[in-house]
Amino acid sequence: MTAIQAPVFIDNGDSDPMILLRCSHLLAGLIPTSLDSLVTREAPPFFLWHTAEDVYVPPEHTYRLASVLAAHEVPHTVHVFPHGPHSLGPAEGAGQAAAWTRFAEP
């Protein structure tokens, strides 16, 4: 199985779109793909969030992407919340993780 993280593009009214990295999905039978292998200096700013308790996708995936973004001098923000399961979406009622929507506001 291969973990693939899918970016979600958000029009924030700026000339630069914001990319929110949502939950990953485990997909079988696909060519191994990693978002961090696609990063270039021309990438738009990223907002990344994760939970430390995600049992399906370890937070190290987010740290690795953040490291590649930094190496390419791409503006980014990273938040790893201590609690919360995989696939929270808006995370309403999920404790500290629910704050990600406020943090992502321009």
C-alpha positions as CSV (number, residue, x, y, z in Angstrom):
1,M,0.0,0.0,0.0
2,T,1.1,3.5,-0.7
3,A,0.2,6.6,1.3
4,I,-0.7,9.5,-1.0
5,Q,-1.4,13.0,0.4
6,A,-3.8,15.0,-1.7
7,P,-3.5,18.8,-1.6
8,V,-6.7,20.9,-1.5
9,F,-6.4,24.3,-3.2
10,I,-8.1,27.2,-1.5
11,D,-8.8,30.6,-3.1
12,N,-7.9,33.0,-0.3
13,G,-8.3,36.1,-2.4
14,D,-4.6,36.5,-2.7
15,S,-2.5,36.2,-5.8
16,D,-1.0,33.1,-4.2
17,P,-3.4,30.2,-3.6
18,M,-3.2,28.5,-0.2
19,I,-2.8,24.7,-0.2
20,L,-4.2,22.7,2.7
21,L,-2.9,19.2,3.0
22,R,-5.8,17.0,4.0
23,C,-5.9,13.5,5.3
24,S,-4.0,10.9,3.4
25,H,-5.7,7.8,1.9
26,L,-4.1,4.4,1.7
27,L,-4.4,3.3,-1.9
28,A,-3.3,0.0,-3.3
29,G,-1.8,-0.7,-6.7
30,L,-0.6,2.8,-7.5
31,I,2.9,4.0,-8.4
32,P,4.6,5.3,-5.2
33,T,4.0,9.0,-5.1
34,S,5.1,11.5,-2.5
35,L,4.0,15.2,-2.5
36,D,7.4,16.2,-1.2
37,S,9.0,14.9,-4.4
38,L,7.0,17.4,-6.4
39,V,8.0,20.6,-4.5
40,T,9.8,23.3,-6.4
41,R,10.8,26.9,-5.5
42,E,7.7,28.0,-7.5
43,A,5.3,26.2,-5.2
44,P,2.7,28.4,-3.4
45,P,2.6,28.8,0.4
46,F,1.5,25.7,2.3
47,F,-0.5,25.3,5.5
48,L,0.1,21.8,7.0
49,W,-1.6,20.3,10.0
50,H,-1.6,16.8,11.5
51,T,-2.3,15.0,14.7
52,A,0.4,13.1,16.6
53,E,-2.1,10.3,17.3
54,D,-2.9,9.5,13.6
55,V,-2.4,5.8,13.4
56,Y,-2.7,5.6,9.6
57,V,-0.3,8.4,8.5
58,P,2.5,9.2,10.9
59,P,3.2,12.9,11.5
60,E,6.7,12.3,10.1
61,H,5.1,12.7,6.7
62,T,4.2,16.2,7.5
63,Y,7.6,16.9,9.0
64,R,9.3,15.6,5.8
65,L,7.2,17.8,3.6
66,A,7.9,20.8,5.8
67,S,11.6,20.1,5.5
68,V,11.5,19.9,1.7
69,L,9.4,23.1,1.6
70,A,12.1,24.8,3.8
71,A,14.9,23.5,1.6
72,H,13.1,25.1,-1.4
73,E,12.4,28.3,0.5
74,V,8.7,27.8,0.1
75,P,6.7,29.7,2.8
76,H,4.8,27.2,5.0
77,T,3.2,26.8,8.4
78,V,3.0,23.5,10.3
79,H,0.8,22.6,13.2
80,V,0.9,19.1,14.8
81,F,-1.8,18.7,17.4
82,P,-1.2,16.2,20.2
83,H,-4.6,14.5,20.0
84,G,-7.0,13.4,17.3
85,P,-7.6,10.5,15.0
86,H,-7.0,10.2,11.2
87,S,-9.4,12.0,8.9
88,L,-10.8,14.8,11.1
89,G,-11.7,17.2,8.3
90,P,-12.8,20.5,9.9
91,A,-12.2,18.8,13.3
92,E,-15.2,20.4,14.9
93,G,-15.4,19.3,18.5
94,A,-12.0,17.6,18.3
95,G,-10.3,19.6,21.1
96,Q,-7.1,21.5,20.1
97,A,-7.2,20.2,16.6
98,A,-10.3,22.2,15.9
99,A,-8.2,25.3,16.0
100,W,-6.6,24.5,12.6
101,T,-9.4,26.3,10.7
102,R,-8.7,29.5,12.6
103,F,-4.9,29.1,12.1
104,A,-5.4,28.7,8.4
105,E,-7.3,32.0,8.0
106,P,-5.3,34.6,6.0
